[in-house]
């Protein structure tokens, strides 16, 4: 079934502190707080846009939804109720929040209002990294909130960041392993992007913070994709949404409008390189699913060029019988 998400941003509202990386005006493209009328208008617009046969979900993102003023939170949820009752929002409501603002009382309230999925901005499972980046919560908060959310029957989503201040690739892999232990339904991976007006921008410009390059980001995130994939966990987002404010305003970091495709291309390169290990140099046919040919070739034929530098002249073909990330290698004589 096709999914249709109606996103309503609540930028920075409810956040008790300013995280090192956060500039919500740039990330969300706005600093205006939505009203109940805005929620209704978004749903009406989506209805006119045609969502027949789709799994439609209203998503409140950008801030810490359960930490905002309770009356304001309820007013936003109440605005969605007619669309839940009519069956248009057949996927209910999705929210994102902080792990330290989850408890029995708010979960009971959210359940009554039609919330089905809760995403936690965990970012890291290393307490030192969390503290240095001004997160204001601990890894234990993530664990306890995740277990409580699942116990109440919600879909659990976890969000992580790579390349934070004082974070290396080992921390990212450790965080992913801890996430997998919590068995979330979904994960979002956000490589750190340095935005103006943030603590990270100050640290970066002073030379104290060495941000990951795009190549480093692709290498790390491609491994994370494989880790979550093997665990049966759906990575529903990799990288910030492509928008002008970020694209034109960021200072440094692993930003690319097609970051996921780059990472999946890196997975294919490793698989092909591994399959060719120990084989004589020469010409080879590489077969993948037809839908995956461009990723196996790599952006601007990057994978083909790297393989050629190793002495393997490869041509990629499609075969409908192959699954995603499945490859076949055959020597050309």
C-alpha positions in Angstrom: 0.0 0.0 0.0 1.2 3.5 -0.9 2.1 5.6 2.1 1.1 9.3 2.3 2.6 11.4 5.1 1.1 14.8 6.0 4.0 16.5 7.8 3.3 19.4 10.3 6.4 21.0 11.8 6.4 22.2 15.4 9.9 23.8 15.2 11.9 23.5 18.5 8.7 23.8 20.6 9.0 21.9 23.8 12.7 21.4 23.7 14.1 22.3 27.1 17.6 23.1 25.8 19.5 23.9 22.6 21.4 20.9 21.2 24.8 21.5 19.7 23.5 20.8 16.1 20.1 22.4 16.2 18.9 25.3 14.1 15.2 24.4 13.6 14.5 27.4 11.3 17.0 26.0 8.8 16.0 22.4 9.2 12.3 22.8 9.0 12.3 25.9 6.8 10.2 27.8 9.3 10.1 29.0 12.8 6.3 29.6 12.8 4.3 27.4 15.2 1.3 25.6 13.6 -2.2 26.2 14.8 -5.1 23.8 14.8 -6.4 25.5 11.7 -3.0 24.7 10.0 -3.5 21.1 10.9 -7.0 21.0 9.4 -5.7 22.9 6.3 -2.9 20.4 5.8 -5.4 17.5 5.9 -7.8 19.2 3.6 -5.0 19.9 1.1 -3.9 16.2 1.2 -7.5 15.1 0.7 -7.8 17.2 -2.5 -4.5 15.9 -3.6 -5.9 12.4 -3.9 -4.8 9.8 -1.4 -7.2 7.1 -2.5 -6.0 3.6 -1.5 -3.1 5.1 0.5 -2.0 4.6 4.1 -2.4 8.2 5.3 -0.7 9.4 8.4 -0.4 12.8 10.0 3.0 13.4 11.4 4.1 16.1 13.9 7.8 16.7 13.6 10.4 19.3 14.4 10.0 19.7 18.1 9.5 17.5 21.2 5.7 16.9 20.9 5.1 15.6 24.3 7.1 18.4 25.9 5.1 21.3 24.5 2.3 23.0 26.5 -0.3 20.3 27.2 -3.3 22.4 26.1 -1.5 23.4 22.9 -0.6 19.7 22.2 -4.2 18.6 22.7 -5.5 21.4 20.4 -3.3 20.1 17.6 -4.4 16.5 18.2 -8.0 17.5 18.5 -7.8 19.2 15.1 -7.0 15.8 13.5 -9.9 13.9 15.1 -12.5 14.6 12.4 -10.1 13.2 9.8 -9.4 10.1 11.9 -13.1 9.5 12.5 -13.9 9.9 8.8 -11.2 7.3 8.0 -9.1 9.6 5.9 -6.2 9.4 8.4 -6.3 5.6 8.3 -2.7 5.5 9.6 -3.5 7.7 12.6 -0.9 10.1 13.9 2.9 9.9 14.2 4.8 12.1 16.5 8.5 12.7 17.4 9.6 13.6 20.9 12.4 13.3 23.5 13.0 10.1 25.4 12.9 11.9 28.7 9.3 13.2 28.1 7.6 9.8 27.9 5.6 8.4 30.7 2.4 6.3 31.4 0.1 9.3 31.6 1.1 10.9 28.3 1.1 7.5 26.4 -2.4 6.9 27.6 -3.5 10.3 26.4 -1.8 9.9 23.0 -3.4 6.5 22.5 -6.9 8.0 23.1 -6.1 10.7 20.5 -5.2 8.3 17.7 -1.4 8.4 17.9 0.0 5.1 16.5 3.7 5.8 16.1 6.2 7.5 18.4 9.7 8.4 17.3 12.4 9.2 19.8 15.2 11.6 19.0 17.8 9.4 20.7 20.8 10.5 18.5 23.4 8.5 20.4 23.6 5.7 23.0 26.9 7.1 24.4 26.3 9.3 27.5 29.5 11.3 26.9 28.4 12.2 23.4 24.9 13.1 24.6 26.3 15.3 27.3 28.9 17.1 25.1 26.2 17.8 22.5 23.8 19.2 25.1 21.1 16.6 24.6 19.9 16.7 28.2 19.0 13.0 28.4 20.8 9.7 28.8 21.0 6.4 27.0 19.0 4.9 29.9 16.2 7.3 29.1 16.1 6.0 25.5 15.9 2.4 26.7 13.2 3.0 29.3 11.1 5.2 27.0 11.4 2.6 24.1 10.2 -0.2 26.3 7.3 1.8 27.6 6.2 2.8 24.1 6.3 -0.8 22.9 4.4 -2.0 26.0 1.6 0.4 25.2 1.3 -1.0 21.7 2.7 2.0 19.7 5.0 1.6 16.7 8.5 2.6 17.9 10.8 4.7 15.8 14.4 5.6 16.8 16.4 8.5 15.3 20.2 8.5 15.4 22.9 10.9 14.2 26.4 10.1 13.0 29.4 12.4 13.2 28.4 14.4 16.3 31.0 16.2 18.3 33.3 13.7 20.0 31.7 10.8 18.0 33.5 8.4 15.8 32.4 5.5 13.6 32.7 3.0 16.5 30.2 5.1 18.5 27.8 5.0 15.5 28.0 1.2 15.2 27.6 0.8 19.0 24.5 3.0 18.9 23.1 0.9 16.0 23.7 -2.3 18.0 21.9 -0.8 21.1 19.0 0.3 18.8 18.7 -3.2 17.4 18.5 -4.7 20.9 15.5 -2.4 21.5 13.7 -3.8 18.4 12.3 -0.6 16.9 9.9 -0.8 14.0 11.7 2.0 12.2 14.9 4.0 12.3 16.0 7.4 10.8 19.7 8.1 10.3 20.8 11.7 10.2 24.4 12.4 9.5 25.5 15.6 11.2 25.3 18.7 9.1 26.9 21.9 10.6 24.4 24.7 10.4 25.1 28.4 11.1 24.0 29.7 14.5 24.8 26.4 16.4 27.3 25.3 18.9 28.7 22.9 16.3 29.3 25.8 14.0 31.4 27.6 16.7 33.4 24.4 17.4 33.9 23.7 13.6 35.0 27.2 12.8 37.4 27.2 15.8 38.9 23.9 14.5 38.0 22.0 17.6 35.4 19.9 15.8 36.3 17.8 12.8 33.1 17.0 11.0 32.8 13.9 8.8 33.3 14.4 5.1 30.7 13.1 2.6 32.9 10.1 1.8 33.2 9.2 5.5 29.5 9.6 6.0 28.7 7.3 3.1 31.1 4.7 4.4 29.6 4.7 7.9 26.0 5.0 6.9 26.2 2.2 4.3 27.4 -0.1 7.1 24.5 1.1 9.3 22.0 0.4 6.5 23.3 -3.2 6.3 23.2 -3.6 10.1 19.5 -2.5 10.3 18.6 -4.4 7.2 19.9 -7.7 8.5 18.0 -7.1 11.8 14.8 -6.6 9.8 14.5 -2.9 10.8 13.2 -0.5 8.2 15.4 2.7 7.8 12.7 5.1 6.7 15.0 8.1 6.3 18.7 8.6 5.7 19.9 12.2 5.7 18.1 15.6 5.9 15.3 16.3 3.5 16.6 18.1 0.4 15.6 21.8 0.8 17.0 25.1 -0.2 17.7 26.4 3.3 19.9 23.5 4.2 21.5 23.0 0.7 22.6 26.7 0.5 23.2 27.4 4.2 25.1 24.5 5.7 28.8 24.9 6.6 30.1 21.3 6.5 29.1 17.7 7.0 27.7 14.7 5.2 25.0 16.4 3.2 23.8 15.2 -0.2 20.3 15.3 -1.7 20.6 11.6 -2.8 22.6 10.4 0.2 20.7 7.1 0.5 21.4 6.2 -3.1 25.1 6.9 -2.5 25.1 4.6 0.6 23.3 1.8 -1.3 25.8 2.2 -4.1 28.6 1.7 -1.5 26.9 -1.5 -0.3 26.9 -2.8 -3.9 30.6 -1.8 -4.4 31.6 -3.8 -1.3 29.5 -6.8 -2.4 30.9 -6.8 -5.9 34.5 -6.3 -4.6 34.1 -9.1 -2.2 32.7 -11.4 -4.9 35.7 -10.6 -7.1 38.2 -11.2 -4.3 40.9 -13.7 -5.4 39.6 -13.8 -9.0 41.9 -13.0 -11.9 41.7 -9.5 -13.3 39.8 -9.1 -16.5 36.2 -8.5 -17.8 33.2 -9.5 -15.7 29.4 -9.4 -16.1 27.7 -8.2 -12.8 24.0 -9.1 -12.6 21.6 -7.4 -10.2 17.9 -6.6 -9.9 17.0 -4.3 -12.9 15.8 -1.7 -10.4 19.2 -1.6 -8.8 21.4 -1.2 -11.8 22.1 2.5 -11.3 23.1 1.9 -7.7 25.4 -1.0 -8.6 27.1 1.2 -11.3 27.4 4.0 -8.8 26.7 7.7 -9.1 28.7 9.0 -12.2 29.8 5.4 -12.7 31.9 5.6 -9.5 31.8 1.9 -8.7 32.7 0.9 -12.3 35.7 3.3 -12.2 36.9 2.0 -8.8 36.6 -1.6 -10.0 38.5 -0.8 -13.2 41.3 0.7 -11.1 41.6 -2.7 -9.4 41.9 -4.4 -12.8 38.2 -5.5 -13.1 36.4 -4.2 -16.2 32.7 -4.7 -15.3 29.4 -4.4 -17.0 26.2 -4.4 -15.0 23.1 -6.3 -16.2 19.6 -6.8 -14.8 17.8 -10.0 -13.9 14.2 -9.9 -12.4 14.9 -13.0 -10.5 17.4 -11.3 -8.2 16.5 -9.6 -5.0 17.7 -6.2 -3.8 21.5 -6.3 -2.9 21.7 -9.8 -4.5 24.5 -10.0 -7.1 25.9 -12.5 -9.6 29.4 -12.3 -11.0 30.5 -14.1 -14.2 33.9 -14.0 -15.9 33.8 -12.9 -19.6 35.9 -15.1 -21.9 
